[in-house]
Amino acid sequence: MAESKDALLFESLGVNKSKAKEAAKNAKLCVMLKEVIGGAGAKAGCDSKVGILLYEVAAKLKKKKISDLKNFSEILKYITNGKIKSSTQASEAVKQLINGPAVFDVKSFESACGVGVEVSKEEVDEIVKGVFASNNELLMAKRYQAMGIMMGKVRSHSTLRWANSLWVKESFDKCLKDTLGERTEEDKKMRKGKKQGKGKKDEKKSDTKEEDAGTDVTKLSAEQIKTLLRGREIPWAKNDTKIDMEHRKRTKGLIRTRFPPEPNGYLHIGHAKAMNFNFGVAKKFGGVTYLRFDDTNPEAEKKEYITNIIENVKFMGHEPWKITYSSDEFNKLYEFAIKLIKKEKAYVCHMTGEEITENKKLKQKQKPSPWRNRPIAESLFEFERMRKGYYAEGEATLRLKMDITHDNPNLWDIVGYRVIYKAHPHAGDRWCIYPTYDFTHCIIDSLEDITHSLCTMEFETRRESYYWLLDELEIFKPNVWEYGRLNIKNNVLSKRKLKYLVMSKTVRGWDDPRLLTINGLRRRGYTAEGINSFCEAMGVSRAMVAWASYERLELCGRQALTKISPRRMVVTDPLKMVIKNMDEKACVSVKCQDFPDSLGIKTNKKFTVPLSKVCYIERKDFKPSANSNFFGMTVGKTVRLLHAFNVTCTGFDKDSKGEPSTVYCTIDLDNKTRVKKGFLHWVSSPPGKSPVKVTVNIYDKLFLVERPGEGDVDYLTQLNPNSLKVMNEAIAFAEMGEVKTGEHYQFERLGYFYVDPDTKPGKPVFNRTMALGASKKKG
């Protein structure tokens, strides 16, 4: 059978015949490979090494749309002209096709793909020898079992990334043999201890397990994990050797992260994820984390926010190495601004905010500020006038002299300082000029020797300005890595939207249990363990936004609560039940306990509750008649009172509206009938000891739709009118009148509840944290 034209085209690249045929049959790969060949200008054939790289690129892009790829022809021609010549470089080129800038940046691309980087055989040998020398103790202890670990350390070296892989392998094998010699009988015995006969796949798994067992991650240096958190390459992001060595000396090679909230509002669950990630990474690798307040805007910041943030960081279980304030470095920041002016990299500008915004709409065709090239002495003089209060707000700013022709708007001469006549909540009223967030954040990261500046993906485009400023100031440049922002369905996390909900009294306050602020989650009854468990379960990815269902948060919260929530019976919508064959003065003690035995709780308190002639059950647990799918009480049916005895309904009374008002039953104190389904919780009213009335708040999702405000819809029109149901007539056994704020309970068959701060002596208020799991809803 004749080969297809596509298969013949692919063979002309140097791809072997069977692979060419497979590619021709695979619809997505076939389309993409032809696009790649066209984009690379290789329709007339090419060298086999080039062709194989083009095939690799197409295979990795086969699920992508051409319209989504950036700088397609420009990048592919780096392969055909031989500037990209290895699979590692081709893989980086694929990343640039998918995630690179819209406008092709030659320097950034070539830096990311190692174009022009040549690593000699001698350099390879020297680096591999150095890795072996620094890990001699591990090799002596593990010998040949450490091969996987050592190869991982060699491959992770930044210089070897672009080296000839064959040279690396040869050098590795030679160093291994020179260090350990030939395999001994003992080495062979150690090898036999591993599982045999399952091929390369199992050998790989074994190597991984060995690495996990043999490496103490708390002793890894920040440099060793750098490749795990590597963002988009910026040409000017590399540190000078001297600066880097001084940084390592100060940090002793340990990782440093920071959790840097702006104190202009209350923290929410997105901040909880940021805390979990920053504190978690540092803890895992034996490092430290700052709690730093990026307090650069006195108009929006308050002392109450600072206090609340410190409290909530502690609640979440995190211990900052230091608590710092960007405002404590205002003097240094001012000195850095002076340095930039003297380098002609900053100037005082008198364009208004509106004028700057309008000018930037012209993008790369925007006009330079009329004051962009004013003399250094003049800018110094005007900046001093700004500091002394000669200008009104908006009349003068200090702008950074960057690159207004760059494709990234964050390099369009951003504002570094502005005039604000408002006292600062931490620094007082000493200043009337304040640095912007973009000016401050990167500099403080550098001054605090942050090794890994971890932030959400909306900051990804600020990489250029972040590193531009540090490069011009000639100070240490941290490694910046961005991750996806967290959003939870049927709710909002935008500070603006949250503030409106609070200020418009749509919700009760910043701690309303329907909100996903940490204060709101705490008041609803979520624990730090539950919130952290959710953050860990969500993981960290490079997706712009990570969406999670509210049910997933509930699942993690529920798992954390089950062993700390004593079981109690509470009836939220009481229906009176009279046991006809019990004496009015009779009272039977029913044995209960805080937790089921299956949970293995050591401090499992046992107690009794009274069962009397008059009891109350949930109104929804009774129907005059029902089919077999209803597990509650109906006339003539036998059900079991939870922890107690069987009762059989004999009849019921109706009120003036025709609704059941009282049900009548007989009780079987011997439980002669076996009840498989139909267990009802209850509260009794024994003589002289009436049940206590409690308030129960039943919370539901705040919005009716998963993504409020998506499109052109006003998010306020999508609010759930039934997000709060207040049960004012709920009852509980009298002892529940003594509960204390902050206690957790599981109301049997109803869910997990938290004692609200509005509780007063004898007047408990409970917030439902979440319902029970699906398996516990029936019965």
C-alpha positions in Angstrom: 0.0 0.0 0.0 1.4 3.4 -1.0 2.4 5.8 1.8 0.4 8.9 2.3 1.7 12.3 1.2 1.8 13.3 4.9 3.9 10.3 5.9 6.4 11.1 3.1 6.6 14.7 4.1 7.4 13.6 7.7 10.0 11.2 6.5 11.7 14.1 4.7 12.4 15.5 8.2 14.5 12.5 9.1 11.7 10.9 11.2 11.8 7.1 10.8 9.2 5.4 8.6 7.0 3.9 11.4 6.9 7.1 13.4 6.0 9.1 10.2 3.1 6.7 9.5 1.8 7.0 13.1 2.0 10.8 12.9 0.1 10.8 9.6 -2.7 8.7 11.2 -2.9 10.8 14.4 -5.2 13.6 13.3 -4.1 16.2 15.9 -0.4 15.5 15.6 -0.6 15.4 11.8 -2.2 18.9 11.6 0.2 20.4 14.2 3.3 18.8 12.6 2.4 20.2 9.2 1.9 23.7 10.8 5.3 23.4 12.5 7.0 22.4 9.3 5.4 25.3 7.5 6.2 27.8 10.3 9.8 26.6 10.4 10.2 26.8 6.6 11.1 23.1 6.3 8.6 22.0 3.6 11.5 21.1 1.3 13.1 18.9 3.9 15.8 19.5 6.5 18.6 17.9 8.4 17.4 14.9 10.5 18.5 16.5 13.8 16.4 19.6 13.0 13.5 17.4 11.9 13.5 15.4 15.0 13.3 18.5 17.1 10.5 19.9 15.0 8.6 16.5 15.6 9.2 16.8 19.4 7.8 20.4 19.4 4.7 19.3 17.4 4.1 16.3 19.7 4.0 18.6 22.7 1.7 21.1 21.0 -0.7 18.8 19.3 -3.5 19.6 21.7 -3.0 23.4 21.3 -4.6 25.7 18.8 -2.3 27.7 16.5 -4.2 30.9 17.3 -3.2 30.5 21.0 0.6 30.2 20.2 2.8 33.2 20.3 5.6 34.2 17.9 5.2 30.9 16.0 7.4 31.4 13.0 10.1 33.4 14.9 10.6 30.7 17.5 10.6 27.8 15.1 13.2 29.3 12.9 15.6 29.1 15.8 15.4 25.4 15.3 15.9 25.4 11.6 18.9 27.8 11.8 20.6 25.6 14.4 20.5 28.1 17.3 18.3 25.6 19.2 19.9 22.2 19.0 18.9 20.1 22.0 15.6 18.6 23.3 16.0 20.7 26.5 16.2 23.9 24.5 13.2 22.7 22.3 11.1 22.1 25.5 11.9 25.6 26.7 10.9 26.9 23.2 7.5 25.2 23.6 6.9 26.9 26.9 7.7 30.2 25.2 5.2 29.4 22.4 2.5 28.8 25.0 3.3 31.3 27.8 5.7 33.8 26.2 4.9 37.5 25.6 2.7 38.5 22.8 5.4 40.6 21.2 8.6 38.7 20.5 11.4 39.7 22.9 14.7 38.3 21.5 16.8 38.8 24.6 14.2 37.2 26.9 13.6 34.3 24.6 17.3 33.5 24.0 18.0 33.7 27.7 15.1 31.3 28.5 16.2 28.8 25.8 20.0 28.9 26.4 20.6 30.2 22.9 24.4 30.8 22.4 25.3 29.1 25.7 28.2 26.8 25.1 29.4 24.4 27.9 32.7 22.7 27.2 33.6 19.2 28.0 36.1 20.5 30.6 33.4 22.6 32.3 31.1 19.6 32.4 33.8 17.5 34.1 34.6 20.3 36.6 31.0 20.8 37.6 30.2 17.1 38.0 33.3 16.6 40.1 32.2 19.5 42.3 28.7 17.9 42.9 30.4 14.6 43.8 32.8 16.3 46.2 30.1 18.2 48.0 28.1 15.0 48.5 30.9 12.7 49.5 29.2 11.8 52.8 26.0 10.7 51.1 28.0 8.5 48.6 30.0 6.8 51.4 26.8 6.0 53.3 24.6 4.9 50.4 27.2 4.0 47.8 25.6 2.8 44.5 22.1 3.2 46.0 22.7 6.9 45.8 23.0 6.9 42.0 19.4 8.3 41.5 19.9 11.0 44.0 23.3 12.0 42.6 22.1 12.1 39.0 19.2 14.3 40.2 21.7 16.7 41.8 23.8 16.8 38.7 20.9 17.4 36.3 19.5 20.2 38.5 22.7 22.3 38.2 21.8 25.4 36.2 24.9 25.4 34.0 24.5 21.8 33.0 21.0 22.4 31.8 22.3 23.3 28.3 25.3 20.9 28.2 25.7 17.9 26.0 23.8 15.2 27.8 26.3 12.5 26.6 29.2 14.4 28.1 27.2 14.7 31.4 26.5 11.0 31.4 30.2 10.1 30.6 31.5 12.4 33.3 28.9 11.1 35.8 29.9 7.5 35.2 33.6 8.3 35.5 33.1 10.2 38.8 31.0 7.4 40.2 33.6 4.8 39.4 36.5 6.9 40.6 34.7 7.6 43.9 33.3 4.2 44.7 35.3 1.8 42.6 33.8 -1.4 41.1 30.7 -2.8 42.7 31.5 -5.0 45.6 29.6 -8.1 46.8 28.0 -6.0 49.5 26.7 -3.5 46.8 25.2 -6.4 44.9 23.5 -7.7 48.1 22.0 -4.2 48.6 20.8 -4.3 45.0 19.2 -7.7 45.5 17.3 -6.3 48.4 15.3 -4.3 45.9 12.4 -5.7 43.9 13.6 -7.4 40.7 12.2 -8.2 37.3 9.8 -5.4 36.6 11.8 -3.5 34.1 12.8 0.1 33.8 9.5 1.5 35.1 10.0 -0.1 38.5 13.7 0.8 38.6 12.6 4.4 38.2 10.1 4.1 41.0 12.8 2.5 43.2 15.2 5.3 42.5 12.5 7.8 43.5 11.8 6.1 46.8 15.5 5.9 47.5 15.9 9.6 47.0 13.0 10.3 49.3 14.4 8.1 52.0 18.0 9.3 51.7 17.4 13.0 51.4 16.6 15.2 54.4 14.7 18.0 52.7 15.0 20.3 55.8 18.7 20.5 55.0 18.5 21.4 51.3 19.6 24.9 50.5 17.6 27.5 48.7 19.7 27.1 45.6 19.0 23.4 45.4 15.3 23.9 45.2 15.5 26.9 42.9 14.6 24.8 39.9 11.4 23.7 41.6 10.1 27.3 41.6 11.4 28.9 38.5 9.3 31.6 36.7 9.6 33.2 33.3 13.2 34.2 32.5 14.1 37.9 32.5 17.4 38.8 31.0 18.3 41.3 33.7 17.1 39.0 36.6 20.5 37.3 37.2 22.5 38.3 40.3 26.1 39.5 40.1 28.4 36.8 41.6 29.6 39.0 44.4 26.1 40.1 45.3 24.9 36.5 45.2 27.8 35.3 47.5 27.1 38.0 50.0 23.4 37.1 50.0 24.3 33.4 50.6 26.6 34.4 53.5 23.8 36.4 55.2 21.2 33.6 54.7 23.6 30.7 55.3 22.0 29.1 52.2 18.6 28.7 53.8 15.3 29.5 52.1 13.5 32.7 53.1 9.9 33.5 52.1 7.5 36.2 53.2 3.7 36.6 53.6 3.3 40.3 52.7 -0.3 41.5 53.1 -1.3 45.1 52.6 -3.1 46.2 55.8 -6.0 47.6 53.9 -8.6 45.0 54.8 -9.4 41.7 56.5 -7.7 38.5 55.3 -9.7 35.9 53.4 -9.2 32.3 52.3 -7.0 33.4 49.4 -4.6 34.8 52.0 -4.9 31.5 53.9 -3.6 29.7 50.8 -0.8 32.2 50.5 0.2 31.7 54.1 0.0 28.0 53.8 2.3 28.1 50.7 4.8 30.6 52.0 5.1 29.3 55.5 4.9 25.7 54.3 7.7 25.9 51.7 10.0 27.5 54.2 9.2 25.0 56.9 9.7 22.1 54.6 13.1 23.2 53.6 14.3 24.3 57.0 14.0 28.0 56.2 12.1 31.0 57.7 9.2 33.2 56.8 8.6 36.9 57.4 5.2 38.4 58.2 5.7 41.7 56.4 3.2 44.5 56.1 3.5 46.2 52.7 2.1 49.4 54.1 2.6 52.0 51.4 -0.8 53.6 51.2 -1.9 55.4 54.3 -5.3 56.3 52.8 -6.5 52.7 52.9 -4.5 51.2 55.9 -5.6 51.0 59.5 -4.1 49.8 62.8 -7.1 47.5 63.3 -6.2 45.7 60.1 -2.7 45.2 61.3 -3.8 43.8 64.6 -6.3 41.5 63.0 -3.8 40.2 60.5 -1.3 39.3 63.3 -4.1 37.6 65.2 -5.2 35.6 62.2 -1.7 34.5 61.2 -1.4 33.1 64.7 -4.8 31.5 64.5 -3.8 29.7 61.3 -0.9 28.1 63.2 2.0 30.0 61.6 4.9 31.5 63.5 6.7 34.3 61.6 10.5 34.5 62.0 10.1 38.3 62.1 7.2 40.8 61.8 8.3 43.7 59.7 6.8 46.8 58.1 7.9 48.3 54.7 7.3 51.7 56.3 10.2 51.0 58.7 12.4 51.3 55.6 11.0 54.6 54.3 14.4 56.3 54.8 16.2 53.6 52.7 13.6 53.7 50.0 14.0 57.5 49.8 17.7 57.1 49.5 17.2 54.6 46.7 14.9 57.1 44.9 17.7 59.7 45.1 20.2 57.2 43.7 17.9 56.5 40.7 17.5 60.3 40.0 21.3 60.7 40.1 21.6 57.7 37.6 19.0 59.5 35.3 16.7 56.6 35.9 14.0 58.6 37.7 12.5 62.1 37.2 9.9 64.3 38.8 6.8 64.5 36.5 3.9 66.9 36.7 1.5 65.1 34.4 -1.8 64.4 36.2 -3.0 60.8 36.8 -5.6 61.2 34.1 -3.0 62.5 31.6 -0.7 59.6 32.3 -3.6 57.1 31.9 -4.7 58.7 28.6 -1.1 58.8 27.2 -0.6 55.1 28.0 -3.7 54.2 25.9 -1.4 54.9 22.9 0.7 52.0 24.0 4.2 52.0 22.4 3.3 55.2 20.5 2.7 57.2 23.6 4.5 60.4 24.0 7.3 60.8 26.6 6.5 62.9 29.6 7.5 66.6 29.0 9.7 66.3 32.1 11.3 62.9 31.2 14.6 64.5 30.3 14.8 67.3 32.8 18.3 67.8 34.4 19.3 65.6 37.3 19.7 68.6 39.6 16.2 69.8 38.7 14.6 66.5 39.6 16.5 66.3 42.8 15.3 69.8 43.7 11.7 69.1 42.8 11.8 65.8 44.7 12.9 67.6 47.8 10.1 70.1 47.3 7.7 67.1 47.1 9.1 65.8 50.4 8.7 69.2 52.1 5.1 69.6 51.0 5.3 72.2 48.3 3.0 70.3 46.0 -0.6 69.3 46.4 -1.7 65.7 45.9 -1.5 64.8 42.2 0.6 67.8 41.2 3.9 65.9 41.1 5.1 62.3 41.1 8.5 60.6 40.9 8.4 58.3 37.8 11.0 55.7 36.9 12.7 56.2 33.6 12.2 52.8 32.1 11.2 51.9 28.5 8.0 53.3 27.1 8.5 51.4 23.8 8.5 48.0 25.5 5.6 45.6 25.0 5.0 45.3 28.7 3.0 48.2 30.2 4.8 47.7 33.5 7.9 49.3 32.0 6.1 52.4 30.8 7.7 54.8 33.4 5.7 53.7 36.4 5.2 56.0 39.3 7.6 55.4 42.2 6.5 58.2 44.7 3.4 60.3 45.1 2.2 63.0 47.4 -0.4 62.0 50.1 -1.3 64.2 53.0 -2.4 61.6 55.5 -0.7 60.3 58.6 0.5 56.7 58.4 -0.9 54.1 60.8 2.6 52.8 61.6 5.1 55.5 60.6 3.0 58.5 61.9 3.0 61.9 60.2 6.7 62.3 59.3 6.1 61.8 55.6 3.9 63.4 53.0 5.4 61.4 50.1 4.9 57.7 49.9 6.5 55.0 47.7 4.2 53.0 45.5 3.7 49.2 46.0 5.6 48.5 42.8 8.6 50.6 44.0 8.6 49.2 47.5 7.8 45.5 47.2 10.8 44.3 45.2 13.2 46.5 47.2 12.0 45.2 50.6 12.2 41.6 49.2 15.8 42.3 48.4 16.6 44.0 51.8 15.1 41.1 53.7 17.2 38.6 51.6 14.0 36.8 50.4 15.2 33.8 48.4 11.7 33.0 46.9 9.2 35.7 46.4 6.0 33.8 45.9 3.0 35.7 44.5 -0.2 35.1 42.6 -0.3 35.0 38.8 -1.7 38.5 38.3 1.8 39.8 39.2 3.4 37.7 36.5 3.6 40.7 34.1 5.4 42.7 36.7 8.5 40.5 36.6 10.1 43.0 34.1 9.6 46.0 36.4 10.5 44.1 39.6 13.9 43.0 38.2 14.5 46.3 36.3 14.4 48.3 39.6 16.7 45.9 41.5 19.1 45.8 38.5 19.4 49.6 38.4 19.9 49.7 42.2 22.5 46.9 41.9 21.1 45.0 44.9 20.2 41.3 45.4 17.4 39.9 43.1 15.2 37.2 44.7 13.7 34.4 42.7 10.1 35.3 41.9 7.6 32.5 41.2 3.9 33.0 40.5 1.0 30.6 41.3 -2.7 30.5 40.6 -5.1 32.7 42.7 -7.8 30.8 44.7 -11.5 31.4 44.1 -14.4 29.5 45.6 -17.6 29.0 43.7 -20.8 30.8 44.9 -18.8 33.4 46.7 -16.6 36.4 46.1 -13.0 37.3 47.3 -12.6 40.7 45.7 -11.8 43.3 48.4 -14.0 45.8 46.6 -17.0 43.5 46.5 -16.5 42.3 50.0 -16.3 45.9 51.3 -19.6 46.7 49.5 -21.4 43.7 50.9 -20.3 44.8 54.4 -20.9 48.6 54.0 -24.3 48.1 52.4 -25.2 45.8 55.3 -26.0 43.0 52.9 -24.1 40.9 55.4 -23.6 41.6 59.1 -19.9 42.5 59.0 -16.5 41.3 58.1 -17.0 38.3 60.3 -20.3 37.3 58.8 -20.2 33.4 58.5 -21.3 33.6 54.9 -18.2 35.4 53.9 -14.9 33.7 53.2 -12.9 36.1 55.2 -10.8 34.3 57.9 -12.9 36.1 60.5 -16.1 34.8 58.8 -14.8 31.3 58.5 -13.8 31.4 62.2 -17.2 32.6 63.2 -18.9 29.9 61.1 -16.8 27.3 63.0 -14.0 26.4 60.7 -10.7 25.4 62.4 -7.2 26.3 61.2 -6.6 22.6 60.6 -9.6 22.4 58.3 -8.7 25.6 56.3 -5.0 24.5 56.0 -6.1 21.0 54.9 -8.2 22.6 52.2 -5.3 24.8 51.0 -3.0 21.8 50.9 -5.6 19.7 49.0 -6.0 22.4 46.4 -2.3 22.4 45.8 -0.4 25.1 43.8 -0.5 25.5 40.1 0.3 28.0 37.4 -3.3 28.4 36.3 -4.4 32.0 36.5 -7.2 31.2 38.9 -7.8 27.9 40.8 -11.6 27.4 41.2 -12.8 25.2 44.0 -16.3 24.1 45.0 -17.6 25.1 48.4 -18.3 21.4 49.0 -14.5 20.8 48.8 -13.9 23.3 51.6 -16.7 21.7 53.6 -15.2 18.3 53.2 -11.8 19.4 54.6 -13.6 21.3 57.4 -15.7 18.3 58.3 -12.7 16.0 58.6 -11.0 18.4 61.0 -14.2 18.8 63.2 -15.3 15.2 63.6 -12.9 14.4 66.4 -13.3 17.6 68.4 -17.1 18.0 68.2 -19.0 16.2 71.0 -22.3 14.8 69.9 -25.5 16.3 71.2 -29.2 16.2 70.3 -30.9 19.5 69.3 -34.3 19.9 67.7 -34.4 22.9 65.4 -38.2 22.9 64.4 -39.9 21.1 67.3 -43.1 19.0 67.0 -44.5 17.8 70.3 -44.6 14.0 70.8 -46.6 12.4 73.7 -45.7 8.8 74.7 -49.1 7.5 75.8 -47.9 4.5 77.8 -45.5 6.4 80.0 -46.5 8.0 83.3 -46.4 11.8 83.5 -43.9 11.6 86.3 -41.8 8.8 84.8 -38.3 9.5 83.6 -35.9 7.0 82.0 -32.1 7.7 81.9 -30.7 7.2 78.4 -27.0 6.6 78.0 -25.0 8.8 75.6 -21.4 9.7 75.0 -19.5 12.5 73.3 -18.1 10.4 70.4 -18.7 7.1 68.8 -16.4 4.4 70.0 -15.1 3.9 66.4 -13.3 7.2 66.5 -11.1 6.0 69.3 -11.2 9.2 71.4 -9.5 8.6 74.7 -11.3 11.4 76.6 -14.8 10.1 75.6 -17.1 11.5 78.2 -20.3 9.4 78.9 -23.5 11.0 80.2 -27.2 10.5 80.4 -30.2 12.4 79.1 -33.8 12.0 80.5 -36.5 10.5 78.4 -40.0 11.5 79.6 -43.6 11.3 78.5 -43.4 14.6 76.5 -40.7 14.8 73.9 -40.0 16.8 70.8 -38.9 15.6 67.4 -38.1 17.5 64.1 -41.3 18.5 62.3 -39.8 17.2 59.0 -39.4 13.8 60.6 -43.2 13.2 60.7 -45.7 12.8 57.9 -49.3 11.6 58.3 -48.6 9.1 55.5 -45.7 8.4 53.3 -44.1 5.8 51.0 -41.3 3.4 51.9 -38.6 5.9 51.0 -39.5 8.1 54.0 -37.6 6.9 57.0 -39.3 9.2 59.5 -42.4 8.7 61.6 -45.9 8.0 60.1 -49.1 6.6 61.7 -48.6 2.9 62.4 -44.9 2.9 61.8 -42.2 2.0 64.3 -39.0 4.0 64.5 -36.2 4.2 67.0 -35.4 7.3 69.2 -31.7 7.8 68.9 -29.7 6.1 71.7 -33.1 5.0 73.3 -36.1 2.9 72.4 -38.6 2.0 69.7 -41.8 4.1 69.5 -44.8 3.5 67.3 -47.0 6.3 66.1 -50.7 5.8 66.9 -52.2 9.2 65.8 -51.8 13.0 65.7 -53.6 16.2 66.3 -53.9 19.2 63.9 -53.8 22.9 64.6 -56.2 25.5 63.1 -54.2 25.5 59.8 -54.5 21.7 59.4 -50.8 21.1 60.3 -49.7 18.4 62.7 -49.4 19.9 66.2 -48.9 16.8 68.4 -48.1 13.2 67.6 -49.0 10.3 69.9 -46.9 7.2 70.3 -46.4 4.1 72.4 -42.9 3.1 73.6 -41.3 -0.4 73.7 -38.8 -0.2 76.5 -37.6 -3.7 75.5 -36.9 -2.9 71.9 -38.5 -6.1 70.7 -38.9 -4.9 67.2 -35.7 -4.5 65.2 -35.6 -1.2 63.4 -33.3 -1.1 60.4 -34.0 2.4 59.2 -35.6 5.4 60.9 -33.6 6.7 63.8 -34.8 10.1 65.1 -33.1 12.6 67.3 -35.2 14.1 70.1 -35.3 16.3 73.1 -37.5 15.6 76.2 -39.3 17.8 78.6 -39.2 16.0 82.0 -41.1 17.5 84.9 -39.3 20.4 86.5 -36.6 20.5 83.9 -37.8 22.1 80.7 -35.5 22.1 77.6 -33.6 25.3 76.9 -34.5 27.4 73.9 -31.6 28.1 71.5 -31.1 30.1 68.4 -29.7 28.2 65.4 -28.3 30.0 62.3 -28.4 27.8 59.2 -26.1 29.2 56.6 -26.1 28.4 52.9 -24.1 29.6 49.9 -24.1 33.4 49.6 -24.7 33.4 45.8 -27.0 31.4 43.6 -24.5 31.0 40.8 -21.0 29.5 40.8 -19.2 32.6 39.4 -21.0 35.8 40.6 -20.6 38.8 38.3 -19.2 36.8 35.4 -19.9 38.6 32.1 -21.9 41.8 32.3 -24.2 40.6 35.1 -24.4 42.6 38.4 -23.2 40.2 41.1 -25.6 41.8 43.6 -28.6 40.5 41.6 -27.2 36.9 42.1 -27.3 36.9 45.9 -29.1 34.0 47.5 -32.1 35.3 49.4 -32.0 32.2 51.6 -28.4 32.2 52.5 -29.4 32.6 56.2 -32.2 30.9 58.0 -32.6 31.7 61.7 -34.3 29.1 63.8 -35.4 30.9 66.9 -37.6 28.1 68.3 -35.0 25.4 68.5 -34.6 23.5 71.7 -32.0 21.4 73.5 -31.5 19.6 76.8 -31.1 22.0 79.7 -27.4 21.4 80.0 -26.8 23.1 76.7 -27.7 26.4 78.2 -24.2 26.4 79.7 -22.2 26.2 76.5 -19.4 28.7 76.0 -18.4 30.8 72.9 -15.9 29.0 70.7 -17.1 25.4 71.4 -17.8 22.9 68.6 -20.6 20.4 68.6 -22.1 17.9 66.2 -25.9 18.0 66.4 -26.8 14.5 65.6 -28.4 14.1 62.1 -28.1 17.9 61.5 -24.4 18.8 61.1 -21.5 20.6 62.8 -22.2 23.7 64.9 -20.2 26.4 66.6 -21.1 28.5 69.6 -21.4 32.1 68.3 -20.0 35.1 70.2 -23.6 36.5 70.5 -24.2 33.7 73.1 -25.3 34.9 76.5 -25.9 32.9 79.8 -28.9 30.6 79.2 -29.3 31.9 75.6 -27.0 30.0 73.4 -26.6 30.9 69.7 -25.2 28.2 67.3 -23.9 28.6 63.8 -24.1 25.6 61.5 -20.6 25.2 60.1 -21.7 22.5 57.6 -24.1 19.6 57.3 -23.1 16.1 57.9 -21.7 13.9 55.1 -24.1 12.5 52.5 -24.1 9.0 54.2 -25.4 10.5 57.4 -28.3 12.5 56.0 -30.9 9.7 56.1 -32.4 8.1 59.1 
